[in-house]
Amino acid sequence: MERILVTGGAGYVGAVLVDHLLNKKYNVTVVDRLIYENGHTMINYFKNPHFTFVKGDIRDETLMKKLTDNCECVIHLAAIVGFPACEKAQDLARSTNLEATKMISRLLSKNQPIIFASTGSNYGVVDGICTEETPLNPLSLYGKTKTEAEKWLLEHNNTVIFRFATAFGLSPRMRLDLLINDFVYEAVINKYLIMFEKHFKRTFIHVDDMACSFIFALENLDKMKGEVFNVGDSSNNFNKEDIALMIKKKVEYYLHFADIGEDKDKRNYEVCYDKINALGYKACISVEEGIDQMVRAIPVLEHHNNYRNV
Ligand SMILES: NC(=O)c1ccc[n+]([C@@H]2O[C@H](COP(=O)([O-])OP(=O)(O)OC[C@H]3O[C@@H](n4cnc5c(N)ncnc54)[C@H](O)[C@@H]3O)[C@@H](O)[C@H]2O)c1
């Protein structure tokens, strides 16, 4: 597999992934509508002749036919991401996350695998530890569209489904609506953090480890196709209070625990990563290392905060 089409490649995950793909000498085409950025996240990649950028909408079938005809594998990231963004634009979320995924799926042959970025939000409320066999019970529109898209791809395509932990860390297209990134930003810039549901257990993955998981899938497609994998690391399972206290060791700020506020996806679970670890993939970057990186970088980001998906 040499020619890779990355949908949503200008986004938080994509902008990091493209760097990893180009370093590994893949030919990369990104298609992205640039909802949040003007494309500057991609600027550096234009120096590489193996990089092509197409500003376009994955819901445009004519465009996607042309792009899928010219690729050997699709890494499908484009989506309306997170429950707040999906609730705000519900029709857009359905047409992007589900209908466009089905349309892309129909354009692909069995020789063209599709690696799909799904989410642990699909599990909903779970007692105990989530494995890939845990029944899905998505609560938000975001989780529902991702769950249906997964199911469709597993039934119709040569696919690898990745259910990712919540990402953290630095990307050229920064997202500060992600839990750890948000907490570090509040602590560093505003010097206070108000937290609800402090005992909720969450699971995290550094955005560079996400990128490495896609490379791992490209290199191990035969072993992985037709399968679903949780992607993260059990050493990065923490509750929200743990994260706030970890940040407190590095930044002086006021921390307040509130009784109101809720996560619509009710993410409060531990996730097991044995299945992907058994194949040889290991997410290596700790939450602590990611916090250190952001503590250094966040002061240079703009103080008025444009980096949330709402
Ligand atoms: N970041 C996380 O914590 C996380 C966790 C689990 C899964 N994921 C999944 O990973 C993928 C990437 O997430 P992200 O954090 O980079 O989000 P993001 O919002 O930063 O990136 C999504 C990109 O898709 C593009 N896009 C949206 N609709 C489009 C359309 N119709 N046509 C073309 N481009 C379009 C946007 O412009 C954006 O650049 C998503 O599918 C998401 O569900 C992310």
The ligand as a Tripos MOL2 file, in Angstrom:
@<TRIPOS>MOLECULE
LIG
   44    48     1     0     0
SMALL
NO_CHARGES

@<TRIPOS>ATOM
      1 N1         -9.4690   13.4810   19.0840 N.am      1 LIG1
      2 C1         -9.9950   12.4720   19.7740 C.2       1 LIG1
      3 O1         -9.9480   12.4130   21.0310 O.2       1 LIG1
      4 C2        -10.6430   11.3260   19.0670 C.ar      1 LIG1
      5 C3        -10.9750   10.2340   19.8170 C.ar      1 LIG1
      6 C4        -11.6130    9.1840   19.2130 C.ar      1 LIG1
      7 C5        -11.8720    9.2490   17.8540 C.ar      1 LIG1
      8 N2        -11.5370   10.3300   17.1250 N.ar      1 LIG1
      9 C6        -11.8650   10.3670   15.7090 C.3       1 LIG1
     10 O2        -10.7090   10.7520   14.9690 O.3       1 LIG1
     11 C7        -11.1230   11.5120   13.8200 C.3       1 LIG1
     12 C8        -10.3730   12.8410   13.7850 C.3       1 LIG1
     13 O3        -10.6940   13.5860   14.9500 O.3       1 LIG1
     14 P1        -10.0060   14.9800   15.2600 P.3       1 LIG1
     15 O4         -9.8340   15.0620   16.7250 O.co2     1 LIG1
     16 O5         -8.8360   15.1450   14.3610 O.co2     1 LIG1
     17 O6        -11.1750   15.9970   14.8390 O.3       1 LIG1
     18 P2        -11.0930   17.3960   14.0470 P.3       1 LIG1
     19 O7        -12.4320   18.0220   14.2130 O.co2     1 LIG1
     20 O8         -9.8830   18.1380   14.4590 O.co2     1 LIG1
     21 O9        -10.8670   16.9370   12.5410 O.3       1 LIG1
     22 C9        -11.8980   16.5580   11.6730 C.3       1 LIG1
     23 C10       -11.5530   17.1120   10.3120 C.3       1 LIG1
     24 O10       -12.5640   16.6600    9.4150 O.3       1 LIG1
     25 C11       -12.8580   17.7370    8.5440 C.3       1 LIG1
     26 N3        -14.2120   17.5520    8.0090 N.ar      1 LIG1
     27 C12       -15.3750   17.5530    8.7000 C.ar      1 LIG1
     28 N4        -16.4080   17.3620    7.8660 N.ar      1 LIG1
     29 C13       -15.8870   17.2220    6.6250 C.ar      1 LIG1
     30 C14       -16.4530   17.0060    5.3480 C.ar      1 LIG1
     31 N5        -17.7780   16.8960    5.1650 N.pl3     1 LIG1
     32 N6        -15.6320   16.9220    4.2840 N.ar      1 LIG1
     33 C15       -14.2780   17.0530    4.4430 C.ar      1 LIG1
     34 N7        -13.6890   17.2590    5.6340 N.ar      1 LIG1
     35 C16       -14.4940   17.3600    6.7100 C.ar      1 LIG1
     36 C17       -12.7220   19.0010    9.3870 C.3       1 LIG1
     37 O11       -12.4990   20.1450    8.5820 O.3       1 LIG1
     38 C18       -11.5400   18.6400   10.2700 C.3       1 LIG1
     39 O12       -10.3260   19.0910    9.6980 O.3       1 LIG1
     40 C19       -12.6280   11.6830   13.9310 C.3       1 LIG1
     41 O13       -13.2530   10.7460   13.0870 O.3       1 LIG1
     42 C20       -12.9210   11.3770   15.3740 C.3       1 LIG1
     43 O14       -14.2170   10.8600   15.5560 O.3       1 LIG1
     44 C21       -10.9180   11.3890   17.7050 C.ar      1 LIG1
@<TRIPOS>BOND
     1     1     2 1
     2     2     3 2
     3     2     4 1
     4     4     5 ar
     5     4    44 ar
     6     5     6 ar
     7     6     7 ar
     8     7     8 ar
     9     8     9 1
    10     8    44 ar
    11     9    10 1
    12     9    42 1
    13    10    11 1
    14    11    12 1
    15    11    40 1
    16    12    13 1
    17    13    14 1
    18    14    15 2
    19    14    16 1
    20    14    17 1
    21    17    18 1
    22    18    19 2
    23    18    20 1
    24    18    21 1
    25    21    22 1
    26    22    23 1
    27    23    24 1
    28    23    38 1
    29    24    25 1
    30    25    26 1
    31    25    36 1
    32    26    27 ar
    33    26    35 ar
    34    27    28 ar
    35    28    29 ar
    36    29    30 ar
    37    29    35 ar
    38    30    31 1
    39    30    32 ar
    40    32    33 ar
    41    33    34 ar
    42    34    35 ar
    43    36    37 1
    44    36    38 1
    45    38    39 1
    46    40    41 1
    47    40    42 1
    48    42    43 1
@<TRIPOS>SUBSTRUCTURE
     1 LIG1         1 GROUP 0 **** ****
